[in-house]
Amino acid sequence: MKFEVFDTSGNKNALLSSGEDVVVEYIIDRTSPAKVEKVKALGNGGYIELSWNSEATRDIKAYKIYRANAENGVFTELQSAWNYGNYYDTNVEKGITYIYKVAAIDLAGNVGESSDVCYVTVVEDRELPVITGISPADGMSVGANPTI
């Protein structure tokens, strides 16, 4: 790109100290990133864990994550700029099947083709809680106005 600026008297902008015109080159990136591969979803106890192949690519800035309910198949965007190679979806209901897909966003803002879809059903959380400690300990005394 070459810039030429004129004032109202017709004077042209100054040249560089080398006597050359002011020229700036830009690289315009219109190439979308590659399709996200190896998307996996696991329906753990009460949540879904998504993961995908997020090989170190300098040009990837973030990921878009989409989810659909298997009943209607309409995708909604869960995350528009997720910065990691995995995602935990905790806003799910047991027994429901969900469909996920992921797309990469490069540094120029180009969005790549969405991954292949993956289906997963949330299983009920049957893991019993484990008590790892109680405070104050049994037999200890507390002040007159304890904050609990």
Sine and cosine of phi, psi and omega as CSV:
sin_phi,cos_phi,sin_psi,cos_psi,sin_omega,cos_omega
0.00,0.00,0.72,-0.69,0.02,-1.00
-0.92,-0.40,0.76,-0.64,-0.01,-1.00
-0.96,-0.27,0.77,-0.64,0.14,-0.99
-0.77,-0.64,0.79,-0.61,-0.03,-1.00
-0.83,-0.55,0.73,-0.69,0.02,-1.00
-0.85,-0.53,0.63,-0.78,0.09,-1.00
-1.00,0.01,-0.01,-1.00,-0.07,-1.00
-0.92,0.39,-0.28,0.96,0.04,-1.00
-1.00,-0.03,-0.03,1.00,0.02,-1.00
1.00,-0.01,0.11,0.99,0.03,-1.00
-0.97,0.25,0.72,-0.70,-0.02,-1.00
-1.00,0.01,0.46,-0.89,0.03,-1.00
-0.82,0.57,0.41,-0.91,0.01,-1.00
-0.93,0.36,0.50,-0.86,0.08,-1.00
-0.99,0.14,0.22,-0.98,0.11,-0.99
-0.91,0.41,0.26,-0.96,0.00,-1.00
-0.86,0.51,-0.38,0.93,0.03,-1.00
-0.99,0.16,-0.10,0.99,-0.03,-1.00
1.00,0.01,0.00,1.00,-0.01,-1.00
-1.00,0.00,0.39,-0.92,0.08,-1.00
-0.91,0.41,0.37,-0.93,0.07,-1.00
-0.98,0.21,0.91,-0.41,-0.01,-1.00
-0.78,-0.62,0.76,-0.66,0.04,-1.00
-0.84,-0.54,0.74,-0.67,0.02,-1.00
-0.96,-0.28,0.70,-0.72,0.05,-1.00
-0.86,-0.51,0.59,-0.81,0.14,-0.99
-0.98,-0.21,0.86,-0.50,-0.01,-1.00
-0.98,-0.18,0.91,-0.42,-0.05,-1.00
-1.00,-0.08,0.94,-0.34,0.06,-1.00
-0.90,-0.43,0.22,0.98,-0.02,-1.00
-1.00,-0.02,0.85,-0.52,0.01,-1.00
-0.95,0.31,0.49,-0.87,0.07,-1.00
-0.93,0.37,0.28,-0.96,-0.01,-1.00
-0.90,0.43,0.37,-0.93,0.06,-1.00
-0.89,0.45,0.70,-0.71,0.05,-1.00
-0.93,0.37,0.74,-0.67,-0.07,-1.00
-0.92,-0.38,0.32,-0.95,0.13,-0.99
0.84,0.54,0.72,0.70,0.07,-1.00
-0.97,0.26,0.78,-0.62,0.00,-1.00
-0.80,-0.60,0.57,-0.82,0.05,-1.00
-0.72,-0.69,0.73,-0.68,0.04,-1.00
-0.87,-0.50,0.80,-0.60,0.03,-1.00
-1.00,0.02,1.00,0.08,-0.02,-1.00
-0.98,0.21,-0.10,-1.00,-0.03,-1.00
-0.91,0.41,1.00,0.03,0.09,-1.00
1.00,-0.03,0.02,1.00,0.05,-1.00
-0.48,-0.88,0.18,-0.98,0.03,-1.00
-0.88,-0.48,0.75,-0.66,0.07,-1.00
-0.97,-0.25,0.87,-0.49,0.05,-1.00
-0.97,-0.23,0.64,-0.77,0.12,-0.99
-0.57,-0.82,0.37,-0.93,-0.01,-1.00
-0.41,-0.91,0.20,-0.98,0.00,-1.00
-0.97,0.25,0.96,-0.27,-0.01,-1.00
-0.92,-0.40,0.83,0.55,-0.01,-1.00
-0.80,0.59,0.53,-0.85,-0.03,-1.00
-0.88,0.47,0.98,-0.19,0.07,-1.00
-0.87,-0.50,0.87,-0.49,-0.06,-1.00
-0.87,0.49,-0.46,0.89,-0.11,-0.99
-0.99,0.12,-0.13,0.99,-0.02,-1.00
-1.00,0.04,0.83,-0.55,0.00,-1.00
-1.00,-0.09,-0.66,0.75,-0.09,-1.00
-0.27,-0.96,-0.06,-1.00,0.00,-1.00
-0.74,-0.68,0.54,-0.84,0.17,-0.99
-0.98,-0.18,0.71,-0.71,-0.01,-1.00
-0.87,-0.49,0.78,-0.62,-0.04,-1.00
-0.87,-0.49,0.53,-0.85,0.05,-1.00
-0.67,-0.74,0.60,-0.80,0.11,-0.99
-0.75,-0.66,0.47,-0.88,0.13,-0.99
-1.00,0.10,0.71,-0.71,-0.05,-1.00
-0.87,0.50,-0.40,0.91,-0.02,-1.00
-0.94,0.35,-0.67,0.75,-0.05,-1.00
-0.95,-0.33,-0.33,0.94,0.05,-1.00
0.93,0.36,0.18,0.98,-0.01,-1.00
-1.00,0.02,0.86,-0.50,-0.03,-1.00
-0.99,0.13,0.66,-0.75,0.15,-0.99
-0.84,-0.54,0.47,-0.88,-0.02,-1.00
-1.00,0.09,0.88,-0.48,0.04,-1.00
-0.99,0.11,-0.63,0.77,-0.01,-1.00
-0.66,-0.75,0.73,-0.69,-0.02,-1.00
-0.99,-0.16,-0.27,0.96,-0.02,-1.00
-0.43,-0.90,0.88,0.47,-0.02,-1.00
-0.99,0.17,0.75,-0.66,-0.14,-0.99
-0.99,-0.17,0.18,0.98,-0.09,-1.00
-0.82,-0.57,0.21,-0.98,-0.02,-1.00
-1.00,-0.07,0.28,0.96,0.11,-0.99
-0.44,-0.90,0.27,-0.96,-0.06,-1.00
-0.47,-0.88,0.65,-0.76,0.06,-1.00
-0.93,-0.36,0.88,-0.48,0.03,-1.00
-0.99,-0.17,0.94,-0.34,-0.03,-1.00
-0.98,-0.20,-0.09,1.00,0.00,-1.00
-1.00,-0.06,0.89,0.47,-0.07,-1.00
-0.74,-0.67,0.28,-0.96,0.03,-1.00
-0.87,-0.49,0.64,-0.77,-0.01,-1.00
-0.89,0.45,0.57,-0.82,0.04,-1.00
0.99,0.16,-0.13,0.99,0.00,-1.00
-1.00,-0.05,0.66,-0.75,0.06,-1.00
-0.99,-0.10,0.75,-0.66,0.01,-1.00
-0.89,-0.46,0.42,-0.91,0.03,-1.00
-0.86,-0.50,0.73,-0.69,-0.02,-1.00
-0.83,-0.56,0.46,-0.89,0.19,-0.98
-0.49,-0.87,0.41,-0.91,-0.09,-1.00
-0.72,-0.69,0.61,-0.79,0.07,-1.00
-0.76,-0.65,0.61,-0.80,0.01,-1.00
-1.00,0.02,0.52,-0.86,0.08,-1.00
-0.86,-0.50,0.79,-0.61,0.00,-1.00
-1.00,0.01,0.03,-1.00,-0.06,-1.00
-0.88,0.47,-0.44,0.90,0.01,-1.00
-1.00,0.07,-0.05,1.00,0.00,-1.00
1.00,-0.03,0.06,1.00,0.05,-1.00
-0.95,0.32,0.69,-0.72,0.02,-1.00
-0.97,-0.24,0.78,-0.63,-0.02,-1.00
-0.99,0.15,0.09,-1.00,0.05,-1.00
-0.89,0.46,0.63,-0.77,0.03,-1.00
-0.92,0.39,0.50,-0.87,0.04,-1.00
-0.91,0.43,0.17,-0.99,0.19,-0.98
-0.90,0.43,0.48,-0.88,-0.03,-1.00
-0.98,0.19,0.44,-0.90,0.13,-0.99
-0.74,-0.67,0.61,-0.79,-0.04,-1.00
-0.96,-0.28,0.61,-0.79,0.04,-1.00
-0.45,-0.89,0.58,-0.81,0.05,-1.00
-0.92,-0.39,0.70,-0.71,-0.01,-1.00
-0.98,0.22,0.76,-0.65,0.07,-1.00
-0.99,-0.11,0.43,-0.90,-0.01,-1.00
-0.93,0.37,0.61,-0.79,0.05,-1.00
-0.98,0.22,0.96,-0.29,-0.02,-1.00
-0.94,-0.35,0.10,1.00,-0.01,-1.00
-0.98,0.21,0.83,-0.56,-0.01,-1.00
-0.96,0.29,0.60,-0.80,0.04,-1.00
-0.93,0.38,0.49,-0.87,0.02,-1.00
-0.89,-0.46,0.79,-0.61,0.05,-1.00
-1.00,0.08,0.86,-0.50,-0.04,-1.00
-0.98,-0.22,-0.16,0.99,0.03,-1.00
0.06,-1.00,0.44,-0.90,0.05,-1.00
-0.72,-0.69,0.67,-0.74,0.02,-1.00
-0.70,-0.72,0.69,-0.73,-0.04,1.00
-0.95,0.32,0.39,-0.92,-0.04,-1.00
-0.93,0.36,0.35,-0.94,0.00,-1.00
-0.83,0.56,0.74,-0.68,0.05,-1.00
1.00,0.02,-0.14,0.99,0.01,-1.00
-0.99,0.13,0.47,-0.88,0.04,-1.00
-0.98,-0.19,0.45,-0.89,0.01,-1.00
-0.86,-0.52,0.27,-0.96,-0.01,-1.00
-0.90,0.44,0.09,-1.00,-0.05,-1.00
-0.91,0.42,-0.55,0.84,-0.02,-1.00
-0.81,-0.59,0.93,0.36,-0.05,-1.00
-0.94,0.35,0.55,-0.84,0.12,-0.99
-0.99,-0.15,0.87,-0.49,-0.06,-1.00
-0.89,-0.45,0.00,0.00,0.00,0.00
